[in-house]
Amino acid sequence: MRTTTEIPNEELALALPRKGPLAEPPKALALTVIERKPGWRFVDLRDLWRYRELLFFMVWRDIKVRYKQTALGATWAILQPLATMAVLVMLLGRVARVLDAAIPYSLFLFAGLVPWMFFAAAVGTAGNSVMGNQHLVTKIYFPRLLMPLAAVAAAVVDFLIAFGMLLLIMMPLHGVRPGWSLIALPLVLLVLVMLAVGLGTLLAALTVAYRDFRSIVPLTMQLWMFSTSALFFQDLSKLGPRTRALMPLNPMHGVIVNFRAAVLGGPFDLPAAGISALCAVVLLVIGCIYFRRVERSFADII
């Protein structure tokens, strides 16, 4: 919270030296005082908008640091899902694919890995964003929420590169063209970004107080990936009825299924999409409120 007060002339006359014996006392100056707001509060959008340029430079810095002194540069955003796809095709190709499916299994896997890789990278970097910027946290004031937001925004660049690979190279190679279902893609991406921001913001606050999360998060993301059956199986009816009933409770299930439906065509899973959207909103609210609640102590315990 910012408040503006004026320093009285007599205090300034004692604090500031005059240039001459007849110099007039200085006029009252505005002083900005940073105070904390008590209680549980949501995002201060005006404060974030005031520091929008800082957000841009933090995103640009994260992108430059990620690809600094690398021979392949942004190509890593394509190689990672491609390599993962190749390994999964060799391991699960005979078990998880459908032989007479309209979509080749390699394209099916790559279309699921694109949103998942973004989610995993965004949550991982956002969770460590406060610890990675501790030299700023302890010295200057700015909305601390900019740190996880910048981490997620930097991951969007990798997502766009991988998505371009999917749309412009992988799909034409397999003879698949996008249809009118692509119109629904912005809604799916909105849910995906909300999930990443909400969970990443919550983990960023928890990591400051409990350093164990720096090791827990990577392990959890790996287990989460292999527990998302929609990422690997083309025919979910092969799974048991109990598994199919529990799958929509995984928020990334609805995102991946409907992302594929929007890009490659096919039926949308609206109930799963609704559950994913609800989880995204709940995580975003809880993450932002908890982050705002504990950010006042970051500089003391970091």
C-alpha positions in Angstrom: 0.0 0.0 0.0 1.3 3.5 -0.9 0.4 6.7 1.0 1.7 10.2 0.2 2.4 12.7 3.0 4.0 16.1 3.1 7.0 17.0 5.2 6.5 20.3 7.1 8.7 23.2 6.1 10.3 23.6 9.5 11.5 19.9 9.5 12.9 20.4 6.0 14.6 23.6 7.0 16.5 21.7 9.7 17.2 18.7 7.6 18.3 20.3 4.3 21.1 22.9 4.0 20.5 26.3 2.5 22.7 27.7 -0.3 22.7 31.2 1.0 21.9 33.2 4.1 18.8 34.7 2.5 17.6 31.6 0.8 13.9 30.8 1.3 12.9 27.7 3.2 12.1 24.8 0.9 8.6 24.0 0.0 6.8 21.0 1.3 7.8 17.8 -0.5 5.7 14.7 -1.2 7.0 11.6 0.5 5.9 8.1 -0.5 5.5 5.7 2.4 5.1 2.0 1.8 2.8 0.3 4.3 1.4 -3.1 4.5 -2.3 -3.8 4.2 -3.7 -6.0 7.0 -5.8 -9.1 6.4 -6.3 -11.3 3.3 -6.3 -9.4 0.0 -6.4 -10.3 -3.6 -4.3 -8.8 -6.5 -3.8 -5.0 -6.6 -4.3 -4.5 -10.3 -3.4 -0.8 -10.2 -0.1 -1.6 -8.6 0.7 -4.3 -11.2 -0.2 -1.9 -14.0 2.1 0.8 -12.6 5.0 -1.7 -12.8 4.1 -3.2 -16.2 7.5 -2.0 -17.7 9.3 -3.9 -14.9 7.3 -7.0 -15.7 8.4 -6.7 -19.4 12.1 -6.4 -18.5 11.9 -9.3 -16.1 10.4 -11.5 -18.8 13.0 -10.4 -21.3 15.8 -11.0 -18.7 14.5 -14.6 -18.0 14.4 -15.4 -21.7 17.9 -14.0 -22.3 19.3 -15.9 -19.3 17.7 -19.2 -20.5 19.3 -19.1 -23.9 22.5 -17.3 -23.1 25.6 -19.1 -24.3 23.6 -21.9 -25.8 24.5 -23.3 -29.3 20.9 -24.2 -30.2 19.1 -21.4 -28.5 15.3 -21.5 -28.8 15.6 -24.8 -30.6 15.5 -26.5 -27.2 11.9 -25.5 -26.9 11.2 -27.9 -29.9 13.8 -30.6 -29.1 12.5 -31.3 -25.6 8.9 -32.3 -26.6 10.3 -34.1 -29.7 12.8 -36.2 -27.7 10.1 -37.0 -25.1 7.7 -38.0 -27.9 10.3 -40.3 -29.5 11.0 -42.1 -26.2 7.3 -42.5 -25.4 6.5 -43.8 -28.9 9.2 -46.5 -28.4 8.0 -47.4 -24.9 4.2 -47.1 -25.2 3.6 -47.3 -29.0 2.3 -50.9 -28.9 0.3 -50.5 -25.7 -1.3 -47.1 -25.8 -1.9 -46.4 -29.5 -4.9 -47.4 -31.7 -3.9 -49.0 -35.0 -6.8 -47.7 -37.0 -6.9 -44.2 -35.3 -7.3 -41.2 -37.6 -4.5 -39.4 -35.8 -1.0 -40.9 -35.9 0.3 -41.8 -32.4 3.4 -39.6 -32.7 1.3 -36.5 -33.6 -1.2 -37.5 -30.8 1.7 -37.5 -28.3 3.3 -34.3 -29.4 0.0 -32.4 -29.3 -0.4 -33.5 -25.6 3.2 -32.8 -24.7 3.1 -29.2 -26.0 0.6 -27.9 -23.3 2.1 -30.2 -20.6 5.7 -29.0 -21.2 4.5 -25.4 -20.8 2.7 -26.2 -17.6 5.6 -28.1 -16.1 8.1 -25.4 -17.0 5.9 -22.5 -15.9 5.1 -24.0 -12.5 8.7 -25.0 -11.9 10.2 -21.6 -12.7 7.4 -19.7 -11.0 7.8 -21.8 -7.9 11.5 -20.8 -7.6 11.0 -17.2 -8.9 11.1 -15.5 -5.5 14.2 -17.4 -4.4 15.9 -16.6 -7.7 15.2 -12.8 -7.2 16.2 -12.5 -3.6 18.7 -9.8 -4.4 15.8 -7.6 -5.6 13.4 -8.7 -2.8 15.7 -7.5 0.0 16.6 -4.1 -1.6 13.8 -2.4 -3.5 10.0 -2.3 -3.5 7.9 -3.7 -6.4 4.9 -5.9 -6.5 6.3 -9.3 -5.6 3.6 -11.0 -7.7 5.5 -9.8 -10.7 8.1 -12.6 -10.1 5.9 -15.6 -10.7 4.0 -13.7 -13.5 7.3 -13.1 -15.3 8.3 -16.7 -15.0 5.0 -17.9 -16.5 5.2 -15.3 -19.3 8.7 -16.4 -20.2 7.5 -20.0 -20.5 4.8 -18.7 -22.9 7.6 -18.0 -25.4 8.7 -21.7 -25.4 5.1 -22.7 -25.8 4.6 -20.5 -28.8 7.7 -22.0 -30.5 6.6 -25.6 -29.8 3.0 -24.8 -30.9 4.3 -23.4 -34.1 6.2 -26.6 -34.7 3.0 -28.6 -34.1 0.8 -26.4 -36.3 3.2 -25.7 -39.2 5.4 -28.8 -39.4 4.0 -31.8 -37.5 0.4 -31.5 -38.7 1.2 -31.0 -42.4 3.7 -33.9 -42.3 0.9 -36.2 -41.1 -1.7 -34.8 -43.4 -3.8 -33.3 -40.6 -5.4 -29.8 -41.1 -6.8 -27.6 -38.3 -10.6 -27.0 -38.5 -13.1 -24.6 -37.1 -12.5 -26.2 -33.7 -9.4 -24.0 -33.5 -11.7 -21.2 -32.4 -12.0 -22.7 -29.0 -8.3 -22.8 -28.5 -8.0 -19.4 -26.7 -10.4 -20.6 -24.0 -8.3 -23.8 -23.4 -5.1 -21.8 -23.2 -6.7 -19.3 -20.8 -7.5 -22.2 -18.4 -4.0 -23.6 -18.9 -2.3 -20.2 -18.1 -4.6 -19.7 -15.0 -3.6 -23.1 -13.7 0.1 -22.3 -14.2 -0.2 -18.9 -12.6 -2.3 -20.1 -9.6 -0.1 -23.1 -8.8 3.1 -21.3 -9.5 2.2 -18.4 -7.3 1.2 -20.7 -4.4 4.5 -22.7 -4.7 6.5 -19.5 -4.9 5.2 -18.4 -1.5 5.6 -21.8 0.0 9.1 -22.3 -1.3 10.3 -19.2 0.6 9.2 -20.6 3.9 9.8 -24.3 3.2 12.8 -25.0 1.0 11.8 -28.6 0.7 9.5 -27.6 -2.1 12.5 -27.0 -4.4 13.0 -30.7 -4.4 9.3 -31.7 -4.1 8.0 -29.8 -7.1 10.1 -31.5 -9.8 9.3 -35.0 -8.4 5.6 -34.1 -8.2 5.5 -32.8 -11.7 7.0 -36.1 -13.0 4.5 -38.2 -11.1 1.7 -35.9 -12.2 2.7 -36.4 -15.9 2.7 -40.2 -15.7 -0.7 -40.1 -13.9 -2.3 -38.1 -16.7 -3.6 -41.0 -18.8 -5.0 -38.7 -21.5 -1.4 -37.8 -22.4 -0.6 -41.3 -23.5 -3.7 -43.3 -24.3 -5.6 -42.7 -27.5 -8.5 -45.0 -26.5 -9.4 -44.2 -22.9 -12.1 -46.9 -22.9 -9.3 -49.5 -22.4 -8.9 -48.2 -18.9 -11.1 -49.4 -16.0 -14.3 -47.6 -15.2 -13.0 -46.3 -11.9 -9.9 -44.8 -13.6 -12.1 -43.1 -16.2 -14.3 -41.7 -13.5 -11.3 -40.2 -11.6 -9.5 -38.9 -14.6 -11.5 -35.6 -14.9 -10.5 -34.7 -11.3 -7.0 -34.1 -12.7 -7.2 -30.5 -14.0 -4.6 -31.2 -16.7 -6.8 -34.0 -18.1 -9.4 -31.6 -19.4 -6.8 -29.2 -20.7 -5.0 -31.8 -22.7 -8.1 -33.5 -24.1 -9.7 -30.3 -25.2 -6.4 -28.9 -26.5 -6.1 -31.8 -28.8 -9.8 -31.5 -29.8 -9.2 -27.8 -30.7 -6.1 -28.3 -32.7 -6.4 -31.8 -34.2 -10.2 -32.0 -34.3 -12.5 -34.3 -32.5 -15.2 -34.1 -29.8 -14.7 -31.8 -26.8 -15.0 -33.1 -23.3 -17.1 -30.3 -21.8 -17.5 -31.8 -18.3 -13.7 -32.2 -18.0 -13.2 -28.7 -19.3 -15.6 -27.4 -16.7 -13.7 -29.1 -13.9 -10.4 -27.9 -15.2 -11.7 -24.3 -15.4 -13.1 -24.5 -11.8 -9.8 -25.8 -10.5 -7.9 -23.1 -12.4 -10.1 -20.3 -10.8 -9.8 -21.9 -7.3 -6.0 -22.3 -7.6 -5.6 -18.7 -8.9 -7.6 -17.2 -6.1 -6.0 -19.3 -3.4 -2.5 -18.8 -4.8 -2.8 -15.0 -5.2 -4.4 -14.4 -1.8 -1.9 -16.6 0.1 1.0 -15.0 -1.8 -0.2 -11.5 -0.9 -0.7 -12.6 2.7 2.9 -13.8 3.2 4.8 -11.5 0.8 5.5 -9.0 3.6 7.8 -11.5 5.3 9.8 -12.5 2.2 12.6 -10.0 2.9 13.0 -11.3 6.5 13.2 -15.0 5.9 14.6 -15.3 2.4 
